[in-house]
Amino acid sequence: MLTKLDLLVALQADNDSFSWSVSVHGSARSVWPEPFISAATPLCTLTCHDQAARLTLQREYELMTIAYWCVLAAVIMPLLLVGVAKIGTGRRYDNHRPREFLAALDGYQQRANWAQQNAYEAFPPFAAAVIIAQQLDLSQATVDVYAMTFIAARLLYSLCYIMDWALLRSLSWTVGFACVIGLFVASA
């Protein structure tokens, strides 16, 4: 008789060999090491073929979490902002000297370029915080909330930068930075 149980299983490494210990109906069973199992796997499916028989462990893959999609959004954000900076200048974009072209902008286009530069600066700590939180098995819901809040704060920050709303821009920057710090602290 087949019984499927969804369990959160802890991995213990001992000299590069993995040993799994699970509890089925109150009795502990040992599971043979499987080479494809990693410590970062938060969810596993345990299949019991028979109470006395060998237990097998199958990995369930969660390919892209919401937090990882937010990292992708943070990668794309500066590209969108530089697009805002380049469009509507009334001048032809010079791809031979793009930095000179962007440095000569003024008004909202200059601020969009500055927002783009800041988005590049904010990306590495955010991506690192998400990856570290995922690797340390922080609750997926917690990581997702921090990541979505970061993206929302960065979008608001960019809008405020373009519109020259300095106080709200600073507040939204602070919220985004707090999300990065929050991911590190919550993972500790």
C-alpha contacts under 8 A as a table, 3 or more apart, distances in Angstrom:
res1	aa1	res2	aa2	distance
1	M	49	H	6.27
1	M	50	D	6.49
2	L	47	T	7.08
2	L	48	C	5.95
2	L	49	H	5.12
2	L	50	D	7.14
3	T	47	T	6.16
3	T	48	C	5.45
3	T	49	H	6.97
4	K	45	T	7.10
4	K	46	L	6.10
4	K	47	T	4.99
4	K	48	C	6.56
5	L	45	T	6.24
5	L	46	L	5.50
5	L	47	T	6.68
6	D	43	L	7.70
6	D	44	C	6.56
6	D	45	T	5.03
6	D	46	L	6.33
7	L	43	L	6.83
7	L	44	C	6.12
7	L	45	T	6.37
7	L	46	L	6.90
8	L	42	P	6.60
8	L	43	L	5.61
8	L	44	C	6.45
9	V	20	W	7.65
9	V	21	S	7.79
9	V	22	V	7.00
9	V	42	P	7.60
9	V	43	L	7.25
9	V	44	C	6.76
10	A	20	W	7.19
10	A	21	S	7.75
11	L	18	F	6.93
11	L	19	S	6.86
11	L	20	W	6.02
11	L	39	A	5.94
12	Q	18	F	6.12
12	Q	19	S	6.05
12	Q	20	W	6.94
13	A	16	D	5.91
13	A	17	S	5.83
13	A	18	F	4.92
13	A	19	S	6.78
14	D	17	S	5.39
14	D	18	F	6.40
14	D	19	S	7.74
17	S	33	P	7.23
18	F	33	P	5.40
18	F	34	E	7.54
19	S	30	S	7.59
19	S	31	V	6.87
19	S	32	W	6.85
19	S	33	P	5.67
20	W	30	S	6.10
20	W	31	V	5.29
20	W	32	W	7.16
20	W	33	P	6.99
21	S	28	A	6.91
21	S	29	R	6.10
21	S	30	S	5.01
21	S	31	V	6.30
22	V	28	A	5.76
22	V	29	R	5.62
22	V	30	S	6.64
22	V	31	V	7.59
23	S	26	G	5.76
23	S	27	S	5.47
23	S	28	A	4.39
23	S	29	R	6.12
24	V	27	S	5.43
24	V	28	A	6.32
24	V	29	R	7.14
29	R	55	L	7.76
30	S	55	L	7.73
31	V	54	R	7.15
31	V	55	L	5.82
31	V	56	T	6.73
31	V	57	L	7.59
32	W	55	L	7.89
32	W	56	T	7.67
34	E	37	I	5.85
34	E	57	L	7.84
37	I	41	T	7.19
37	I	59	R	6.89
38	S	41	T	5.69
39	A	42	P	7.92
40	A	134	Q	7.74
40	A	135	Q	5.70
40	A	136	L	7.59
40	A	137	D	7.04
41	T	44	C	7.24
41	T	59	R	7.45
41	T	60	E	7.98
41	T	61	Y	7.93
42	P	137	D	6.89
43	L	59	R	7.22
43	L	60	E	6.28
44	C	57	L	6.90
44	C	58	Q	6.12
44	C	59	R	5.09
44	C	60	E	5.66
45	T	57	L	6.13
45	T	58	Q	5.46
45	T	59	R	6.49
45	T	60	E	6.89
46	L	55	L	7.27
46	L	56	T	6.31
46	L	57	L	5.03
46	L	58	Q	6.58
47	T	55	L	6.30
47	T	56	T	5.71
47	T	57	L	6.50
47	T	58	Q	7.78
48	C	51	Q	6.73
48	C	53	A	7.77
48	C	54	R	7.68
48	C	55	L	5.42
48	C	56	T	7.06
49	H	53	A	6.43
49	H	54	R	7.35
49	H	55	L	6.80
50	D	53	A	4.97
50	D	54	R	7.56
62	E	65	T	6.88
64	M	67	A	7.96
64	M	68	Y	5.87
64	M	69	W	6.70
65	T	68	Y	5.18
65	T	69	W	6.45
65	T	144	D	7.68
66	I	69	W	5.06
66	I	70	C	6.26
66	I	144	D	5.63
66	I	147	A	7.88
66	I	148	M	7.85
67	A	70	C	4.94
67	A	71	V	6.42
67	A	130	V	6.76
67	A	143	V	6.31
67	A	144	D	4.74
67	A	147	A	5.31
67	A	148	M	7.05
68	Y	71	V	4.98
68	Y	72	L	6.48
68	Y	130	V	7.52
69	W	72	L	5.01
69	W	73	A	6.25
70	C	73	A	4.83
70	C	74	A	6.17
70	C	147	A	6.04
70	C	148	M	6.42
70	C	151	I	6.58
71	V	74	A	5.01
71	V	75	V	6.36
71	V	126	F	7.58
71	V	127	A	5.93
71	V	130	V	7.82
71	V	147	A	7.79
72	L	75	V	4.98
72	L	76	I	6.40
73	A	76	I	5.14
73	A	77	M	6.04
73	A	151	I	7.44
74	A	77	M	5.20
74	A	78	P	7.54
74	A	119	A	7.55
74	A	123	F	6.31
74	A	151	I	6.89
75	V	78	P	6.81
75	V	79	L	7.84
75	V	120	Y	8.00
75	V	123	F	7.10
76	I	79	L	5.40
76	I	80	L	6.57
77	M	80	L	5.28
77	M	81	L	6.36
77	M	116	Q	7.60
77	M	119	A	6.99
78	P	81	L	4.97
78	P	82	V	6.20
78	P	115	A	7.61
78	P	116	Q	4.50
78	P	117	Q	7.18
78	P	119	A	5.57
78	P	120	Y	6.42
79	L	82	V	5.30
79	L	83	G	6.32
79	L	116	Q	7.26
80	L	83	G	5.03
80	L	84	V	6.49
81	L	84	V	5.07
81	L	85	A	6.37
81	L	112	A	5.65
81	L	113	N	6.61
81	L	115	A	6.84
81	L	116	Q	5.24
81	L	158	S	7.81
82	V	85	A	4.83
82	V	86	K	6.19
82	V	112	A	6.53
82	V	113	N	5.59
82	V	116	Q	5.90
83	G	86	K	5.19
83	G	87	I	6.13
84	V	87	I	5.46
84	V	109	Q	6.63
84	V	112	A	6.31
84	V	113	N	8.00
85	A	89	T	7.89
85	A	102	L	7.60
85	A	105	L	7.87
85	A	108	Y	7.48
85	A	109	Q	4.12
85	A	110	Q	6.40
85	A	111	R	7.71
85	A	112	A	5.13
85	A	113	N	5.47
86	K	89	T	6.33
86	K	93	Y	7.12
86	K	102	L	7.58
86	K	109	Q	6.97
88	G	91	R	7.91
89	T	92	R	7.76
89	T	105	L	7.78
89	T	109	Q	7.66
93	Y	98	P	7.50
93	Y	101	F	6.87
94	D	97	R	5.55
94	D	98	P	5.80
94	D	101	F	6.41
95	N	98	P	5.15
97	R	100	E	5.48
97	R	101	F	6.32
98	P	101	F	5.01
98	P	102	L	6.17
99	R	102	L	5.12
99	R	103	A	5.97
100	E	103	A	5.03
100	E	104	A	6.21
101	F	104	A	5.37
101	F	105	L	6.88
102	L	105	L	5.46
102	L	110	Q	7.21
102	L	113	N	6.95
103	A	110	Q	7.51
104	A	110	Q	7.95
105	L	109	Q	6.07
105	L	110	Q	4.91
106	D	109	Q	5.87
106	D	110	Q	4.61
106	D	111	R	7.54
107	G	110	Q	5.46
107	G	111	R	6.51
108	Y	111	R	4.97
108	Y	112	A	6.04
108	Y	162	I	5.13
108	Y	163	M	6.64
108	Y	164	D	7.63
109	Q	112	A	4.94
109	Q	113	N	6.26
109	Q	162	I	7.30
110	Q	113	N	5.08
110	Q	114	W	6.31
111	R	114	W	4.92
111	R	115	A	6.09
111	R	161	Y	5.97
111	R	162	I	5.15
111	R	164	D	7.57
112	A	115	A	4.95
112	A	116	Q	6.15
112	A	158	S	7.32
112	A	161	Y	6.86
112	A	162	I	5.23
113	N	116	Q	4.94
113	N	117	Q	6.33
114	W	117	Q	5.05
114	W	118	N	6.23
115	A	118	N	5.03
115	A	119	A	6.07
115	A	158	S	5.64
115	A	161	Y	6.28
115	A	162	I	7.44
116	Q	119	A	5.04
116	Q	120	Y	6.47
117	Q	120	Y	5.25
117	Q	121	E	6.47
118	N	121	E	4.90
118	N	122	A	6.15
119	A	122	A	5.10
119	A	123	F	6.20
119	A	154	R	7.75
120	Y	123	F	5.37
120	Y	124	P	7.67
121	E	124	P	6.81
122	A	125	P	6.24
122	A	126	F	6.52
123	F	126	F	5.25
123	F	127	A	6.04
124	P	127	A	5.25
124	P	128	A	6.04
125	P	128	A	5.10
125	P	129	A	6.00
125	P	180	V	6.82
126	F	129	A	5.11
126	F	130	V	6.28
126	F	180	V	5.54
127	A	130	V	5.26
127	A	131	I	6.18
128	A	131	I	5.21
128	A	132	I	5.97
129	A	132	I	5.21
129	A	133	A	5.97
129	A	180	V	6.02
129	A	181	I	7.86
129	A	183	L	5.75
129	A	184	F	5.88
130	V	133	A	5.16
130	V	134	Q	6.14
130	V	143	V	6.82
130	V	147	A	7.29
130	V	183	L	6.91
131	I	134	Q	5.15
131	I	135	Q	6.14
132	I	135	Q	5.05
132	I	136	L	6.09
132	I	184	F	7.60
132	I	187	S	7.62
133	A	136	L	5.20
133	A	137	D	6.27
133	A	138	L	5.38
133	A	143	V	6.79
133	A	183	L	6.28
133	A	184	F	6.84
133	A	186	A	7.90
133	A	187	S	5.39
134	Q	137	D	5.15
134	Q	138	L	6.01
134	Q	140	Q	7.38
134	Q	143	V	7.39
135	Q	138	L	7.77
136	L	187	S	6.33
137	D	140	Q	7.59
137	D	187	S	7.72
138	L	142	T	7.02
138	L	143	V	6.75
138	L	186	A	7.22
138	L	187	S	5.65
139	S	142	T	5.23
139	S	143	V	6.39
140	Q	143	V	5.11
140	Q	144	D	6.04
141	A	144	D	5.09
141	A	145	V	6.16
142	T	145	V	5.21
142	T	146	Y	6.28
143	V	146	Y	5.28
143	V	147	A	6.08
143	V	183	L	6.84
144	D	147	A	5.06
144	D	148	M	5.99
145	V	148	M	5.24
145	V	149	T	5.99
146	Y	149	T	5.16
146	Y	150	F	6.08
146	Y	179	C	5.41
146	Y	180	V	7.61
146	Y	182	G	7.43
146	Y	183	L	6.78
147	A	150	F	5.03
147	A	151	I	6.34
147	A	179	C	7.22
148	M	151	I	5.16
148	M	152	A	6.16
149	T	152	A	5.06
149	T	153	A	6.01
149	T	176	G	7.13
149	T	179	C	7.05
150	F	153	A	5.10
150	F	154	R	6.09
150	F	175	V	7.17
150	F	176	G	4.58
150	F	177	F	7.66
150	F	179	C	5.79
150	F	180	V	7.52
151	I	154	R	5.03
151	I	155	L	6.11
151	I	176	G	7.48
152	A	155	L	5.16
152	A	156	L	6.23
153	A	156	L	5.11
153	A	157	Y	5.95
153	A	172	S	5.15
153	A	173	W	6.73
153	A	175	V	6.18
153	A	176	G	5.28
154	R	157	Y	4.79
154	R	158	S	6.08
154	R	172	S	6.89
154	R	173	W	6.81
154	R	176	G	6.27
155	L	158	S	5.16
155	L	159	L	6.29
156	L	159	L	5.12
156	L	160	C	6.06
156	L	169	R	7.36
156	L	172	S	6.39
157	Y	160	C	5.10
157	Y	161	Y	6.04
157	Y	168	L	7.57
157	Y	169	R	4.89
157	Y	170	S	7.51
157	Y	172	S	5.25
157	Y	173	W	5.96
158	S	161	Y	5.02
158	S	162	I	6.21
158	S	169	R	7.61
159	L	162	I	5.21
159	L	163	M	6.10
160	C	163	M	5.06
160	C	164	D	5.77
160	C	165	W	4.92
160	C	166	A	6.90
160	C	168	L	6.49
160	C	169	R	4.99
161	Y	164	D	5.02
161	Y	165	W	6.26
161	Y	166	A	6.93
161	Y	169	R	6.02
162	I	165	W	7.90
165	W	168	L	5.81
165	W	169	R	5.98
166	A	169	R	5.00
166	A	170	S	6.22
167	L	170	S	5.21
167	L	171	L	6.33
168	L	171	L	5.00
168	L	172	S	6.11
169	R	172	S	5.24
169	R	173	W	6.14
170	S	173	W	5.03
170	S	174	T	6.20
171	L	174	T	5.07
171	L	175	V	6.39
172	S	175	V	5.05
172	S	176	G	6.31
173	W	176	G	5.19
173	W	177	F	6.17
174	T	177	F	5.09
174	T	178	A	5.98
175	V	178	A	5.02
175	V	179	C	6.32
176	G	179	C	5.17
176	G	180	V	6.68
177	F	180	V	5.21
177	F	181	I	6.37
178	A	181	I	5.06
178	A	182	G	5.79
179	C	182	G	4.83
179	C	183	L	6.19
180	V	183	L	5.28
180	V	184	F	6.63
181	I	184	F	5.23
181	I	185	V	6.16
182	G	185	V	5.09
182	G	186	A	5.82
183	L	186	A	5.26
183	L	187	S	6.09
184	F	187	S	5.22
184	F	188	A	6.49
185	V	188	A	5.28
